[in-house]
Amino acid sequence: MAVAAEGTNNAGSVSLGKIGQTTSFNVTLTNYGQTTQSYTVDYDGGPLTQVRDTSNGNIVHDQNLAGAAVNTATPTFTLAPGASKVVTFTLALADAVAADQIVEGYLTFKAEDDTQTISVPYLGYFGDLTTEQIIDDSANKQDSIFKVGTSLITTITRWGSPTLPH
């Protein structure tokens, strides 16, 4: 591959962190090859969010996020050898989009030469990160989501604190 894509922090992805209803971000493409490359941006059906399928063992999967869109004013462009292009994207969430959820997707830069097509993931969080439960309750608790495993806290509660060597 002669063309490289760079999102945030010199990575091949875009980490948006906490986002608002409108968020802009950049992806930089650089042609390190000897031939000119032409690209068309494909949004790959995104933006997406994660949902938990409670009817199917709490499997987590992506689904389209209604009311969300990602766009660029530069959907097609050409890169000469040695050239770089900064493509700015805008991620917009309608008022109807519920807070406290992941917003993610892929941006595919489709090349006329299929061997030069590049996909860049992006991920952000819309809402208050401090309200999410990050550790599941113990499997024996009613509020456990996944009903598997146990926690150190449960073990200590049942059997007492472990004795550590001095």
Secondary structure as UniProt FT lines:
FT   STRAND          3..6
FT   TURN            9..10
FT   STRAND          14..19
FT   STRAND          22..31
FT   STRAND          37..42
FT   TURN            44..45
FT   STRAND          48..53
FT   HELIX           54..56
FT   TURN            57..58
FT   STRAND          59..64
FT   TURN            66..67
FT   STRAND          68..72
FT   STRAND          76..79
FT   TURN            81..82
FT   STRAND          84..93
FT   TURN            95..96
FT   STRAND          101..111
FT   HELIX           114..116
FT   STRAND          118..126
FT   HELIX           129..131
FT   TURN            139..140
FT   TURN            142..143
FT   HELIX           152..159
//
